């Protein structure tokens, strides 16, 4: 069976997470701590791996990231992800 993700990019939101996090003057540890307050445990290192697209993101994490960053889930999707 073919894998859904065959390339080196493991998520579609990493670049946008980093962009919105920096716009909110938040470091990775602060983002991690805010997620933890919501009961979503994503360590600082995992935030880094999400941002560099080397880690997948669950639907729960996606929802929590959008909530903490105060954006719509759709705003986190990199619209150029599938463009060659």
HTML snippet that shows the backbone in 3Dmol.js (N, CA, C, O; Angstrom):
<script src="https://3Dmol.org/build/3Dmol-min.js"></script>
<div id="view" style="width:600px;height:400px;position:relative"></div>
<script>
const pdb = `
ATOM      1  N   UNK A   1       0.843  -1.181   0.000  1.00  0.00           N
ATOM      2  CA  UNK A   1       0.000   0.000   0.000  1.00  0.00           C
ATOM      3  C   UNK A   1       0.885   1.240   0.000  1.00  0.00           C
ATOM      4  O   UNK A   1       1.862   1.317   0.745  1.00  0.00           O
ATOM      5  N   UNK A   2       0.541   2.193  -0.829  1.00  0.00           N
ATOM      6  CA  UNK A   2       1.313   3.430  -0.926  1.00  0.00           C
ATOM      7  C   UNK A   2       1.083   4.299   0.310  1.00  0.00           C
ATOM      8  O   UNK A   2      -0.013   4.329   0.869  1.00  0.00           O
ATOM      9  N   UNK A   3       2.106   4.981   0.712  1.00  0.00           N
ATOM     10  CA  UNK A   3       1.983   5.926   1.815  1.00  0.00           C
ATOM     11  C   UNK A   3       1.363   7.213   1.310  1.00  0.00           C
ATOM     12  O   UNK A   3       1.536   7.584   0.149  1.00  0.00           O
ATOM     13  N   UNK A   4       0.640   7.888   2.185  1.00  0.00           N
ATOM     14  CA  UNK A   4       0.045   9.170   1.817  1.00  0.00           C
ATOM     15  C   UNK A   4       1.136  10.212   1.625  1.00  0.00           C
ATOM     16  O   UNK A   4       1.059  11.038   0.714  1.00  0.00           O
ATOM     17  N   UNK A   5       2.145  10.175   2.477  1.00  0.00           N
ATOM     18  CA  UNK A   5       3.226  11.158   2.422  1.00  0.00           C
ATOM     19  C   UNK A   5       4.490  10.438   1.972  1.00  0.00           C
ATOM     20  O   UNK A   5       5.080   9.683   2.745  1.00  0.00           O
ATOM     21  N   UNK A   6       4.907  10.662   0.742  1.00  0.00           N
ATOM     22  CA  UNK A   6       6.094  10.002   0.219  1.00  0.00           C
ATOM     23  C   UNK A   6       7.292  10.931   0.100  1.00  0.00           C
ATOM     24  O   UNK A   6       8.413  10.463  -0.094  1.00  0.00           O
ATOM     25  N   UNK A   7       7.080  12.234   0.210  1.00  0.00           N
ATOM     26  CA  UNK A   7       8.176  13.180   0.069  1.00  0.00           C
ATOM     27  C   UNK A   7       8.850  13.471   1.390  1.00  0.00           C
ATOM     28  O   UNK A   7       8.619  12.784   2.385  1.00  0.00           O
ATOM     29  N   UNK A   8       9.671  14.477   1.391  1.00  0.00           N
ATOM     30  CA  UNK A   8      10.371  14.842   2.620  1.00  0.00           C
ATOM     31  C   UNK A   8       9.521  15.757   3.496  1.00  0.00           C
ATOM     32  O   UNK A   8       9.827  15.925   4.677  1.00  0.00           O
ATOM     33  N   UNK A   9       8.465  16.350   2.949  1.00  0.00           N
ATOM     34  CA  UNK A   9       7.588  17.224   3.723  1.00  0.00           C
ATOM     35  C   UNK A   9       6.487  16.389   4.350  1.00  0.00           C
ATOM     36  O   UNK A   9       5.738  15.704   3.653  1.00  0.00           O
ATOM     37  N   UNK A  10       6.394  16.451   5.673  1.00  0.00           N
ATOM     38  CA  UNK A  10       5.452  15.612   6.405  1.00  0.00           C
ATOM     39  C   UNK A  10       4.173  16.335   6.805  1.00  0.00           C
ATOM     40  O   UNK A  10       3.270  15.714   7.366  1.00  0.00           O
ATOM     41  N   UNK A  11       4.075  17.622   6.531  1.00  0.00           N
ATOM     42  CA  UNK A  11       2.846  18.352   6.825  1.00  0.00           C
ATOM     43  C   UNK A  11       2.714  19.544   5.877  1.00  0.00           C
ATOM     44  O   UNK A  11       3.662  19.925   5.190  1.00  0.00           O
ATOM     45  N   UNK A  12       1.517  20.118   5.863  1.00  0.00           N
ATOM     46  CA  UNK A  12       1.219  21.245   4.969  1.00  0.00           C
ATOM     47  C   UNK A  12       1.175  22.567   5.722  1.00  0.00           C
ATOM     48  O   UNK A  12       0.845  23.594   5.130  1.00  0.00           O
ATOM     49  N   UNK A  13       1.499  22.568   7.014  1.00  0.00           N
ATOM     50  CA  UNK A  13       1.259  23.776   7.808  1.00  0.00           C
ATOM     51  C   UNK A  13       2.510  24.400   8.414  1.00  0.00           C
ATOM     52  O   UNK A  13       2.445  25.495   8.973  1.00  0.00           O
ATOM     53  N   UNK A  14       3.626  23.731   8.312  1.00  0.00           N
ATOM     54  CA  UNK A  14       4.832  24.170   9.011  1.00  0.00           C
ATOM     55  C   UNK A  14       5.246  25.605   8.764  1.00  0.00           C
ATOM     56  O   UNK A  14       5.536  26.347   9.702  1.00  0.00           O
ATOM     57  N   UNK A  15       5.272  25.994   7.500  1.00  0.00           N
ATOM     58  CA  UNK A  15       5.703  27.367   7.183  1.00  0.00           C
ATOM     59  C   UNK A  15       4.748  28.401   7.760  1.00  0.00           C
ATOM     60  O   UNK A  15       5.170  29.450   8.246  1.00  0.00           O
ATOM     61  N   UNK A  16       3.462  28.096   7.703  1.00  0.00           N
ATOM     62  CA  UNK A  16       2.466  29.029   8.212  1.00  0.00           C
ATOM     63  C   UNK A  16       2.490  29.100   9.741  1.00  0.00           C
ATOM     64  O   UNK A  16       2.315  30.174  10.316  1.00  0.00           O
ATOM     65  N   UNK A  17       2.704  27.970  10.390  1.00  0.00           N
ATOM     66  CA  UNK A  17       2.820  27.974  11.860  1.00  0.00           C
ATOM     67  C   UNK A  17       3.955  28.901  12.273  1.00  0.00           C
ATOM     68  O   UNK A  17       3.790  29.739  13.160  1.00  0.00           O
ATOM     69  N   UNK A  18       5.097  28.750  11.633  1.00  0.00           N
ATOM     70  CA  UNK A  18       6.251  29.593  11.953  1.00  0.00           C
ATOM     71  C   UNK A  18       5.948  31.068  11.701  1.00  0.00           C
ATOM     72  O   UNK A  18       6.276  31.925  12.521  1.00  0.00           O
ATOM     73  N   UNK A  19       5.326  31.353  10.576  1.00  0.00           N
ATOM     74  CA  UNK A  19       4.990  32.739  10.223  1.00  0.00           C
ATOM     75  C   UNK A  19       4.075  33.362  11.277  1.00  0.00           C
ATOM     76  O   UNK A  19       4.362  34.447  11.781  1.00  0.00           O
ATOM     77  N   UNK A  20       2.985  32.687  11.610  1.00  0.00           N
ATOM     78  CA  UNK A  20       2.036  33.245  12.577  1.00  0.00           C
ATOM     79  C   UNK A  20       2.639  33.305  13.983  1.00  0.00           C
ATOM     80  O   UNK A  20       2.369  34.242  14.734  1.00  0.00           O
ATOM     81  N   UNK A  21       3.452  32.313  14.337  1.00  0.00           N
ATOM     82  CA  UNK A  21       4.101  32.327  15.656  1.00  0.00           C
ATOM     83  C   UNK A  21       5.000  33.556  15.782  1.00  0.00           C
ATOM     84  O   UNK A  21       4.969  34.254  16.795  1.00  0.00           O
ATOM     85  N   UNK A  22       5.791  33.811  14.758  1.00  0.00           N
ATOM     86  CA  UNK A  22       6.693  34.969  14.797  1.00  0.00           C
ATOM     87  C   UNK A  22       5.911  36.284  14.773  1.00  0.00           C
ATOM     88  O   UNK A  22       6.291  37.240  15.449  1.00  0.00           O
ATOM     89  N   UNK A  23       4.818  36.342  13.996  1.00  0.00           N
ATOM     90  CA  UNK A  23       4.000  37.550  13.972  1.00  0.00           C
ATOM     91  C   UNK A  23       3.456  37.878  15.364  1.00  0.00           C
ATOM     92  O   UNK A  23       3.262  39.043  15.708  1.00  0.00           O
ATOM     93  N   UNK A  24       3.216  36.836  16.151  1.00  0.00           N
ATOM     94  CA  UNK A  24       2.695  37.024  17.496  1.00  0.00           C
ATOM     95  C   UNK A  24       3.804  37.135  18.540  1.00  0.00           C
ATOM     96  O   UNK A  24       3.556  37.114  19.746  1.00  0.00           O
ATOM     97  N   UNK A  25       5.038  37.254  18.038  1.00  0.00           N
ATOM     98  CA  UNK A  25       6.222  37.412  18.894  1.00  0.00           C
ATOM     99  C   UNK A  25       6.273  36.329  19.976  1.00  0.00           C
ATOM    100  O   UNK A  25       6.493  36.601  21.156  1.00  0.00           O
ATOM    101  N   UNK A  26       6.063  35.101  19.526  1.00  0.00           N
ATOM    102  CA  UNK A  26       6.023  33.946  20.404  1.00  0.00           C
ATOM    103  C   UNK A  26       7.192  33.035  20.034  1.00  0.00           C
ATOM    104  O   UNK A  26       7.422  32.776  18.852  1.00  0.00           O
ATOM    105  N   UNK A  27       7.927  32.549  21.024  1.00  0.00           N
ATOM    106  CA  UNK A  27       8.965  31.569  20.704  1.00  0.00           C
ATOM    107  C   UNK A  27       8.358  30.165  20.734  1.00  0.00           C
ATOM    108  O   UNK A  27       7.207  29.989  21.132  1.00  0.00           O
ATOM    109  N   UNK A  28       9.128  29.187  20.318  1.00  0.00           N
ATOM    110  CA  UNK A  28       8.616  27.823  20.231  1.00  0.00           C
ATOM    111  C   UNK A  28       8.213  27.276  21.595  1.00  0.00           C
ATOM    112  O   UNK A  28       7.221  26.556  21.702  1.00  0.00           O
ATOM    113  N   UNK A  29       8.961  27.604  22.625  1.00  0.00           N
ATOM    114  CA  UNK A  29       8.636  27.118  23.963  1.00  0.00           C
ATOM    115  C   UNK A  29       7.310  27.696  24.445  1.00  0.00           C
ATOM    116  O   UNK A  29       6.503  26.985  25.044  1.00  0.00           O
ATOM    117  N   UNK A  30       7.084  28.972  24.189  1.00  0.00           N
ATOM    118  CA  UNK A  30       5.822  29.598  24.576  1.00  0.00           C
ATOM    119  C   UNK A  30       4.653  28.936  23.855  1.00  0.00           C
ATOM    120  O   UNK A  30       3.621  28.661  24.466  1.00  0.00           O
ATOM    121  N   UNK A  31       4.810  28.681  22.564  1.00  0.00           N
ATOM    122  CA  UNK A  31       3.763  28.002  21.808  1.00  0.00           C
ATOM    123  C   UNK A  31       3.500  26.617  22.406  1.00  0.00           C
ATOM    124  O   UNK A  31       2.347  26.222  22.584  1.00  0.00           O
ATOM    125  N   UNK A  32       4.550  25.898  22.708  1.00  0.00           N
ATOM    126  CA  UNK A  32       4.420  24.579  23.321  1.00  0.00           C
ATOM    127  C   UNK A  32       3.666  24.667  24.647  1.00  0.00           C
ATOM    128  O   UNK A  32       2.784  23.852  24.917  1.00  0.00           O
ATOM    129  N   UNK A  33       4.009  25.643  25.463  1.00  0.00           N
ATOM    130  CA  UNK A  33       3.356  25.812  26.765  1.00  0.00           C
ATOM    131  C   UNK A  33       1.872  26.148  26.613  1.00  0.00           C
ATOM    132  O   UNK A  33       1.042  25.646  27.371  1.00  0.00           O
ATOM    133  N   UNK A  34       1.539  26.984  25.649  1.00  0.00           N
ATOM    134  CA  UNK A  34       0.137  27.355  25.418  1.00  0.00           C
ATOM    135  C   UNK A  34      -0.668  26.149  24.925  1.00  0.00           C
ATOM    136  O   UNK A  34      -1.831  25.981  25.294  1.00  0.00           O
ATOM    137  N   UNK A  35      -0.054  25.327  24.105  1.00  0.00           N
ATOM    138  CA  UNK A  35      -0.718  24.100  23.667  1.00  0.00           C
ATOM    139  C   UNK A  35      -0.962  23.172  24.852  1.00  0.00           C
ATOM    140  O   UNK A  35      -2.018  22.549  24.957  1.00  0.00           O
ATOM    141  N   UNK A  36       0.025  23.087  25.743  1.00  0.00           N
ATOM    142  CA  UNK A  36      -0.102  22.225  26.920  1.00  0.00           C
ATOM    143  C   UNK A  36      -1.263  22.673  27.803  1.00  0.00           C
ATOM    144  O   UNK A  36      -1.956  21.838  28.386  1.00  0.00           O
ATOM    145  N   UNK A  37      -1.481  23.987  27.906  1.00  0.00           N
ATOM    146  CA  UNK A  37      -2.609  24.488  28.693  1.00  0.00           C
ATOM    147  C   UNK A  37      -3.945  24.021  28.118  1.00  0.00           C
ATOM    148  O   UNK A  37      -4.944  23.958  28.834  1.00  0.00           O
ATOM    149  N   UNK A  38      -3.960  23.696  26.832  1.00  0.00           N
ATOM    150  CA  UNK A  38      -5.163  23.169  26.186  1.00  0.00           C
ATOM    151  C   UNK A  38      -5.228  21.644  26.293  1.00  0.00           C
ATOM    152  O   UNK A  38      -6.183  21.028  25.821  1.00  0.00           O
ATOM    153  N   UNK A  39      -4.216  21.038  26.910  1.00  0.00           N
ATOM    154  CA  UNK A  39      -4.174  19.589  27.019  1.00  0.00           C
ATOM    155  C   UNK A  39      -3.587  18.903  25.806  1.00  0.00           C
ATOM    156  O   UNK A  39      -3.762  17.698  25.627  1.00  0.00           O
ATOM    157  N   UNK A  40      -2.889  19.661  24.963  1.00  0.00           N
ATOM    158  CA  UNK A  40      -2.246  19.120  23.761  1.00  0.00           C
ATOM    159  C   UNK A  40      -0.737  19.219  23.986  1.00  0.00           C
ATOM    160  O   UNK A  40      -0.172  20.313  24.004  1.00  0.00           O
ATOM    161  N   UNK A  41      -0.101  18.075  24.154  1.00  0.00           N
ATOM    162  CA  UNK A  41       1.303  18.050  24.526  1.00  0.00           C
ATOM    163  C   UNK A  41       2.198  17.928  23.298  1.00  0.00           C
ATOM    164  O   UNK A  41       2.331  16.854  22.711  1.00  0.00           O
ATOM    165  N   UNK A  42       2.805  19.046  22.924  1.00  0.00           N
ATOM    166  CA  UNK A  42       3.738  19.117  21.800  1.00  0.00           C
ATOM    167  C   UNK A  42       4.964  19.846  22.336  1.00  0.00           C
ATOM    168  O   UNK A  42       4.910  21.050  22.586  1.00  0.00           O
ATOM    169  N   UNK A  43       6.069  19.124  22.513  1.00  0.00           N
ATOM    170  CA  UNK A  43       7.266  19.746  23.088  1.00  0.00           C
ATOM    171  C   UNK A  43       7.874  20.766  22.124  1.00  0.00           C
ATOM    172  O   UNK A  43       7.514  20.811  20.948  1.00  0.00           O
ATOM    173  N   UNK A  44       8.793  21.578  22.632  1.00  0.00           N
ATOM    174  CA  UNK A  44       9.433  22.605  21.825  1.00  0.00           C
ATOM    175  C   UNK A  44      10.132  21.995  20.618  1.00  0.00           C
ATOM    176  O   UNK A  44      10.078  22.552  19.521  1.00  0.00           O
ATOM    177  N   UNK A  45      10.775  20.875  20.809  1.00  0.00           N
ATOM    178  CA  UNK A  45      11.452  20.207  19.697  1.00  0.00           C
ATOM    179  C   UNK A  45      10.484  19.765  18.616  1.00  0.00           C
ATOM    180  O   UNK A  45      10.804  19.820  17.429  1.00  0.00           O
ATOM    181  N   UNK A  46       9.304  19.327  19.021  1.00  0.00           N
ATOM    182  CA  UNK A  46       8.290  18.930  18.046  1.00  0.00           C
ATOM    183  C   UNK A  46       7.751  20.142  17.296  1.00  0.00           C
ATOM    184  O   UNK A  46       7.426  20.044  16.112  1.00  0.00           O
ATOM    185  N   UNK A  47       7.655  21.281  17.972  1.00  0.00           N
ATOM    186  CA  UNK A  47       7.254  22.516  17.279  1.00  0.00           C
ATOM    187  C   UNK A  47       8.270  22.804  16.174  1.00  0.00           C
ATOM    188  O   UNK A  47       7.894  23.147  15.053  1.00  0.00           O
ATOM    189  N   UNK A  48       9.540  22.666  16.488  1.00  0.00           N
ATOM    190  CA  UNK A  48      10.597  22.890  15.499  1.00  0.00           C
ATOM    191  C   UNK A  48      10.442  21.948  14.309  1.00  0.00           C
ATOM    192  O   UNK A  48      10.569  22.362  13.157  1.00  0.00           O
ATOM    193  N   UNK A  49      10.166  20.680  14.601  1.00  0.00           N
ATOM    194  CA  UNK A  49      10.013  19.700  13.525  1.00  0.00           C
ATOM    195  C   UNK A  49       8.736  19.925  12.718  1.00  0.00           C
ATOM    196  O   UNK A  49       8.707  19.645  11.520  1.00  0.00           O
ATOM    197  N   UNK A  50       7.682  20.428  13.363  1.00  0.00           N
ATOM    198  CA  UNK A  50       6.477  20.798  12.610  1.00  0.00           C
ATOM    199  C   UNK A  50       6.807  21.936  11.657  1.00  0.00           C
ATOM    200  O   UNK A  50       6.436  21.904  10.483  1.00  0.00           O
ATOM    201  N   UNK A  51       7.507  22.939  12.170  1.00  0.00           N
ATOM    202  CA  UNK A  51       7.836  24.105  11.348  1.00  0.00           C
ATOM    203  C   UNK A  51       8.756  23.768  10.188  1.00  0.00           C
ATOM    204  O   UNK A  51       8.645  24.369   9.120  1.00  0.00           O
ATOM    205  N   UNK A  52       9.667  22.812  10.378  1.00  0.00           N
ATOM    206  CA  UNK A  52      10.536  22.448   9.243  1.00  0.00           C
ATOM    207  C   UNK A  52       9.941  21.298   8.419  1.00  0.00           C
ATOM    208  O   UNK A  52      10.592  20.748   7.530  1.00  0.00           O
ATOM    209  N   UNK A  53       8.705  20.958   8.734  1.00  0.00           N
ATOM    210  CA  UNK A  53       7.904  19.985   7.999  1.00  0.00           C
ATOM    211  C   UNK A  53       8.464  18.569   8.041  1.00  0.00           C
ATOM    212  O   UNK A  53       8.217  17.778   7.130  1.00  0.00           O
ATOM    213  N   UNK A  54       9.214  18.242   9.087  1.00  0.00           N
ATOM    214  CA  UNK A  54       9.747  16.891   9.218  1.00  0.00           C
ATOM    215  C   UNK A  54       8.920  16.038  10.187  1.00  0.00           C
ATOM    216  O   UNK A  54       9.290  14.902  10.483  1.00  0.00           O
ATOM    217  N   UNK A  55       7.804  16.582  10.679  1.00  0.00           N
ATOM    218  CA  UNK A  55       6.916  15.860  11.596  1.00  0.00           C
ATOM    219  C   UNK A  55       5.475  16.028  11.133  1.00  0.00           C
ATOM    220  O   UNK A  55       5.066  17.112  10.718  1.00  0.00           O
ATOM    221  N   UNK A  56       4.720  14.953  11.209  1.00  0.00           N
ATOM    222  CA  UNK A  56       3.301  15.038  10.880  1.00  0.00           C
ATOM    223  C   UNK A  56       2.548  15.749  12.004  1.00  0.00           C
ATOM    224  O   UNK A  56       3.064  15.918  13.109  1.00  0.00           O
ATOM    225  N   UNK A  57       1.322  16.160  11.698  1.00  0.00           N
ATOM    226  CA  UNK A  57       0.485  16.882  12.649  1.00  0.00           C
ATOM    227  C   UNK A  57      -0.871  16.187  12.707  1.00  0.00           C
ATOM    228  O   UNK A  57      -1.477  15.908  11.672  1.00  0.00           O
ATOM    229  N   UNK A  58      -1.344  15.909  13.919  1.00  0.00           N
ATOM    230  CA  UNK A  58      -2.662  15.297  14.055  1.00  0.00           C
ATOM    231  C   UNK A  58      -3.742  16.358  13.909  1.00  0.00           C
ATOM    232  O   UNK A  58      -3.464  17.555  13.979  1.00  0.00           O
ATOM    233  N   UNK A  59      -4.962  15.916  13.709  1.00  0.00           N
ATOM    234  CA  UNK A  59      -6.068  16.861  13.606  1.00  0.00           C
ATOM    235  C   UNK A  59      -6.266  17.636  14.908  1.00  0.00           C
ATOM    236  O   UNK A  59      -6.612  18.817  14.877  1.00  0.00           O
ATOM    237  N   UNK A  60      -6.054  16.994  16.030  1.00  0.00           N
ATOM    238  CA  UNK A  60      -6.170  17.666  17.332  1.00  0.00           C
ATOM    239  C   UNK A  60      -5.108  18.753  17.455  1.00  0.00           C
ATOM    240  O   UNK A  60      -5.398  19.862  17.905  1.00  0.00           O
ATOM    241  N   UNK A  61      -3.875  18.436  17.055  1.00  0.00           N
ATOM    242  CA  UNK A  61      -2.801  19.427  17.095  1.00  0.00           C
ATOM    243  C   UNK A  61      -3.092  20.584  16.146  1.00  0.00           C
ATOM    244  O   UNK A  61      -2.843  21.741  16.482  1.00  0.00           O
ATOM    245  N   UNK A  62      -3.617  20.277  14.970  1.00  0.00           N
ATOM    246  CA  UNK A  62      -3.960  21.317  13.998  1.00  0.00           C
ATOM    247  C   UNK A  62      -4.977  22.288  14.591  1.00  0.00           C
ATOM    248  O   UNK A  62      -4.801  23.503  14.507  1.00  0.00           O
ATOM    249  N   UNK A  63      -6.031  21.759  15.183  1.00  0.00           N
ATOM    250  CA  UNK A  63      -7.059  22.593  15.792  1.00  0.00           C
ATOM    251  C   UNK A  63      -6.471  23.448  16.912  1.00  0.00           C
ATOM    252  O   UNK A  63      -6.762  24.641  17.003  1.00  0.00           O
ATOM    253  N   UNK A  64      -5.643  22.838  17.768  1.00  0.00           N
ATOM    254  CA  UNK A  64      -5.044  23.561  18.897  1.00  0.00           C
ATOM    255  C   UNK A  64      -4.083  24.642  18.416  1.00  0.00           C
ATOM    256  O   UNK A  64      -4.077  25.747  18.957  1.00  0.00           O
ATOM    257  N   UNK A  65      -3.277  24.339  17.416  1.00  0.00           N
ATOM    258  CA  UNK A  65      -2.351  25.337  16.866  1.00  0.00           C
ATOM    259  C   UNK A  65      -3.119  26.537  16.327  1.00  0.00           C
ATOM    260  O   UNK A  65      -2.744  27.682  16.583  1.00  0.00           O
ATOM    261  N   UNK A  66      -4.187  26.283  15.587  1.00  0.00           N
ATOM    262  CA  UNK A  66      -4.998  27.380  15.050  1.00  0.00           C
ATOM    263  C   UNK A  66      -5.584  28.202  16.192  1.00  0.00           C
ATOM    264  O   UNK A  66      -5.604  29.431  16.129  1.00  0.00           O
ATOM    265  N   UNK A  67      -6.054  27.536  17.218  1.00  0.00           N
ATOM    266  CA  UNK A  67      -6.645  28.219  18.364  1.00  0.00           C
ATOM    267  C   UNK A  67      -5.627  29.104  19.069  1.00  0.00           C
ATOM    268  O   UNK A  67      -5.896  30.276  19.331  1.00  0.00           O
ATOM    269  N   UNK A  68      -4.461  28.549  19.376  1.00  0.00           N
ATOM    270  CA  UNK A  68      -3.423  29.298  20.089  1.00  0.00           C
ATOM    271  C   UNK A  68      -2.910  30.458  19.239  1.00  0.00           C
ATOM    272  O   UNK A  68      -2.653  31.543  19.760  1.00  0.00           O
ATOM    273  N   UNK A  69      -2.764  30.236  17.949  1.00  0.00           N
ATOM    274  CA  UNK A  69      -2.251  31.281  17.055  1.00  0.00           C
ATOM    275  C   UNK A  69      -3.346  32.255  16.619  1.00  0.00           C
ATOM    276  O   UNK A  69      -3.072  33.243  15.937  1.00  0.00           O
ATOM    277  N   UNK A  70      -4.588  31.968  17.020  1.00  0.00           N
ATOM    278  CA  UNK A  70      -5.734  32.837  16.728  1.00  0.00           C
ATOM    279  C   UNK A  70      -5.942  33.030  15.223  1.00  0.00           C
ATOM    280  O   UNK A  70      -6.110  34.147  14.734  1.00  0.00           O
ATOM    281  N   UNK A  71      -5.923  31.909  14.515  1.00  0.00           N
ATOM    282  CA  UNK A  71      -6.185  31.915  13.081  1.00  0.00           C
ATOM    283  C   UNK A  71      -7.168  30.794  12.763  1.00  0.00           C
ATOM    284  O   UNK A  71      -7.370  29.885  13.570  1.00  0.00           O
ATOM    285  N   UNK A  72      -7.770  30.864  11.599  1.00  0.00           N
ATOM    286  CA  UNK A  72      -8.615  29.785  11.114  1.00  0.00           C
ATOM    287  C   UNK A  72      -7.712  28.627  10.682  1.00  0.00           C
ATOM    288  O   UNK A  72      -6.596  28.843  10.207  1.00  0.00           O
ATOM    289  N   UNK A  73      -8.198  27.416  10.849  1.00  0.00           N
ATOM    290  CA  UNK A  73      -7.425  26.245  10.429  1.00  0.00           C
ATOM    291  C   UNK A  73      -6.976  26.379   8.978  1.00  0.00           C
ATOM    292  O   UNK A  73      -5.844  26.029   8.643  1.00  0.00           O
ATOM    293  N   UNK A  74      -7.849  26.879   8.123  1.00  0.00           N
ATOM    294  CA  UNK A  74      -7.503  27.025   6.698  1.00  0.00           C
ATOM    295  C   UNK A  74      -6.341  27.990   6.470  1.00  0.00           C
ATOM    296  O   UNK A  74      -5.625  27.869   5.477  1.00  0.00           O
ATOM    297  N   UNK A  75      -6.148  28.945   7.378  1.00  0.00           N
ATOM    298  CA  UNK A  75      -5.033  29.882   7.243  1.00  0.00           C
ATOM    299  C   UNK A  75      -3.685  29.198   7.451  1.00  0.00           C
ATOM    300  O   UNK A  75      -2.653  29.712   7.019  1.00  0.00           O
ATOM    301  N   UNK A  76      -3.691  28.040   8.111  1.00  0.00           N
ATOM    302  CA  UNK A  76      -2.445  27.320   8.353  1.00  0.00           C
ATOM    303  C   UNK A  76      -2.006  26.476   7.154  1.00  0.00           C
ATOM    304  O   UNK A  76      -0.846  26.074   7.063  1.00  0.00           O
ATOM    305  N   UNK A  77      -2.929  26.215   6.247  1.00  0.00           N
ATOM    306  CA  UNK A  77      -2.612  25.362   5.091  1.00  0.00           C
ATOM    307  C   UNK A  77      -1.777  26.132   4.078  1.00  0.00           C
ATOM    308  O   UNK A  77      -2.157  27.218   3.640  1.00  0.00           O
ATOM    309  N   UNK A  78      -0.643  25.561   3.714  1.00  0.00           N
ATOM    310  CA  UNK A  78       0.228  26.147   2.693  1.00  0.00           C
ATOM    311  C   UNK A  78      -0.393  25.871   1.334  1.00  0.00           C
ATOM    312  O   UNK A  78      -0.375  24.734   0.863  1.00  0.00           O
ATOM    313  N   UNK A  79      -0.939  26.893   0.705  1.00  0.00           N
ATOM    314  CA  UNK A  79      -1.655  26.721  -0.563  1.00  0.00           C
ATOM    315  C   UNK A  79      -0.730  26.276  -1.697  1.00  0.00           C
ATOM    316  O   UNK A  79      -1.211  25.798  -2.725  1.00  0.00           O
ATOM    317  N   UNK A  80       0.569  26.423  -1.532  1.00  0.00           N
ATOM    318  CA  UNK A  80       1.528  26.051  -2.578  1.00  0.00           C
ATOM    319  C   UNK A  80       2.119  24.649  -2.355  1.00  0.00           C
ATOM    320  O   UNK A  80       3.016  24.234  -3.088  1.00  0.00           O
ATOM    321  N   UNK A  81       1.622  23.929  -1.354  1.00  0.00           N
ATOM    322  CA  UNK A  81       2.194  22.623  -0.990  1.00  0.00           C
ATOM    323  C   UNK A  81       2.238  21.640  -2.156  1.00  0.00           C
ATOM    324  O   UNK A  81       3.241  20.951  -2.348  1.00  0.00           O
ATOM    325  N   UNK A  82       1.172  21.571  -2.925  1.00  0.00           N
ATOM    326  CA  UNK A  82       1.107  20.584  -4.016  1.00  0.00           C
ATOM    327  C   UNK A  82       1.559  21.134  -5.352  1.00  0.00           C
ATOM    328  O   UNK A  82       1.562  20.406  -6.345  1.00  0.00           O
ATOM    329  N   UNK A  83       1.940  22.390  -5.404  1.00  0.00           N
ATOM    330  CA  UNK A  83       2.420  22.946  -6.658  1.00  0.00           C
ATOM    331  C   UNK A  83       3.873  22.538  -6.885  1.00  0.00           C
ATOM    332  O   UNK A  83       4.689  22.562  -5.964  1.00  0.00           O
ATOM    333  N   UNK A  84       4.171  22.174  -8.096  1.00  0.00           N
ATOM    334  CA  UNK A  84       5.543  21.730  -8.423  1.00  0.00           C
ATOM    335  C   UNK A  84       6.424  22.884  -8.772  1.00  0.00           C
ATOM    336  O   UNK A  84       7.603  22.693  -9.071  1.00  0.00           O
TER     337      UNK A  84
END
`;
const viewer = $3Dmol.createViewer("view");
viewer.addModel(pdb, "pdb");
viewer.setStyle({}, {cartoon: {color: "spectrum"}});
viewer.zoomTo();
viewer.render();
</script>
